[in-house]
Amino acid sequence: MKWINTPDDVIGYAITYIKVYLEKPAAVFSELKGFADIVYIPKKPSEKPAMIIELKYDKSAEGAIAQIKEKRYVESLKEYQGNMLLVGINYDKMTKTPLTKLIVSLGIPTTISMLVTNIYNMVDTYFVGTLGESQQAATGILFTLQAIIQAIAFMLGQGSGTLVSKSLAEQDQEEASEYVSTAFFSGLVIGSILMVGGLLFLNPFMRLLGSTETILPYARQYGACVLITCPVMIGSIVINNNLRYEGKAFYSMIGLVSGGLLNIFGDYLFVVVFQMGVLGAGLATAISQSISFIILLYFFRKMAQSRIGLGAVSRELSVYGTISKIGFPAVIRQGLSSISSGLLNNLTKPYGDAAIAAMSIVNRFAAFIMCVGLGIGQGFQPVASFNYQAGEYKRVKNLKRGEIYLADLLK
């Protein structure tokens, strides 16, 4: 355990800290004996009698917290997750947990999230496919639009997530909050611009993405639903990425999987039961994305170390530039995918709606195959970023070797 000179030095060095003001330090400490250590006792006569205690991370800590609260010893504390936990837990987890265990804990939830997301896309294709070729082709047109939205969101999410991981490795929660808040609200603004512009020019936009005149009525219905939820979709992906980069991939998985399962249920309800056709599939997507956003935002507020708030949004252009620069590879990868999908739709036009529908099915199946590798790879990213900034270069090298071995294994 590290001894602290001043209360301000506490952040980042231990698992759980509470600053306690009391009249009889010895009496309180005897009550906490067994699951707490004294870290700091003031020595200046001007200071109040006080001590800062470190609670060990086990079940008994919950009892200590309840006991301290009940006896009103606590003057000030930093709360989140429903307990009083500071960055020490996450710091130790990311820098000391065996790499294999850490990658599995981060990569598996991400892979499951991506698998479920792609499964609901395929289920969406199935239900709409029962309505006809033109309706099926409309989902392919909107798959391209969703790829464009995701490209922007991944740029903001991965760019800010990398910087958040770096800041937390330096134990700077304020800077981490600035990055995630800037990316989140930038995403909402960009999403709103896309929504308004897309809805105003819906017909030419759908034609640009490859829609024929027979597909257009259905593409308009589905497209309107997707565009309305554009800000929410970008916000969800930004939150999802930042949860992963903080080592909270499990909670990210819950948010995405919940949305995917709701979408599958919504497709059946609106398309099959209520007979709402393509509009029903679009509504299922919009509703499930909105609920997923709420779940992710809830988990972020409860579990993340950084915070999202308007007051934390940066006013420096350099911050926006840094986020975009780091996230640029993601927007290139996803952006090229959306461009190629749009080109294929337009090149397939002369062969009819059935050909475009067939291409949409192939694209979704290809995305399903790719998501396993991408999911595991995204488990590596936050670990590498955090440990590099924390100066754990040996762990980063070992991580890279493991990534190469795994890539060879998946070939």
Secondary structure, DSSP 8 states (H G I E B T S, - for coil): ----SSGGG-TTTSS-EEEEE-S-HHHHHHHHTTSEEEEE---STTS-SEEEEEE-SSHHHHHHHHHHHHTT-EEE---BTTBB--THHHHHHHHHS-HHHHHHHHHHHHHHHHHHHHHHHHHHHHHHHTT-HHHHHHHHHHHHHHHHHHHHHHHHHHHHHHHHHHHHHTT-HHHHHHHHHHHHHHHHHHHHHHHHHHHHTHHHHHHHTT--TTTHHHHHHHHHHHHHTHHHHHHHHHHHHHHHHTT-HHHHHHHHHHHHHHHHHHHIIIIIIS--HHHHHHHHHHHHHHHHHHHHHHHHHHH-SS---GGG----HHHHHHHHHHHHHHHHHHHHHHHHHHHHHHHHGGG-HHHHHHHHHHHHHHHHHHHHHHHHHHHHHHHHHHHHHTT-HHHHHHHHHHHHHHHHHH-
